[in-house]
Amino acid sequence: MLLTAGVVAVALMLVGMVASATAVHLDRKHLYDLADAVAADAADAVPPERFYDGTASSPGEAVLTLTDADVEASVRDYLAAHPGESEGLDHLRLVEATSPDGRTAQVGLAATSRPPLLRWFTDAFGGGFTVAATSSARAG
């Protein structure tokens, strides 16, 4: 009887750990999806007054001039306009919003994952696991 109780306890702990690891993995996947959507939107954030600004290789061709400020403003606007997409991600924060070459929007997001079966444990020791995602999208 004691051996059976021990095996059941170990099996329940194993199920709890697998379920918690799956929850953290799903939170990370959710964050990657959000980072992809935000980066794709930010890549299209060139203001109209700057769309044809600069030198072009052929007449009528657009020259993209995406700046870090454009990317950051687009990310913040997107997150404010779509609050449901960040639902379930605790303490979502913008880590990076840059345009290294004027055509690519690079976005980094971070959030805290709190596994449901281990919440009592993670709250006692720091409040969860930090998950991060970085995505980039190219304009044009």
C-alpha angles and dihedrals in degrees: 000000000000091000091051092051090050093050091048091050092050091046091051091049090050092050090048092051093048091048091049093048089050091051091053091048092050091049089052092050090049090052091049090051091050092047090051092051093046093047092050090051092046092051087064094050099104107133113240093238090061098040095096096028118122135025122319130201091230132018114275095017116132121240112206118218106181113173133198090250091053091052094047093047091048092050093049092047092049094050091047093048095047107040092156092066092064093047111131094025109109120212094002110193138177111241101172136010111167144138108215096184106019093255103059126071112207116193130183123189132181133191141168120255118206112190110219098227095044099040092112089054098043093045089055093051107041107314106272144314123308113232122189136190133188124194136171134198129189122224122225 
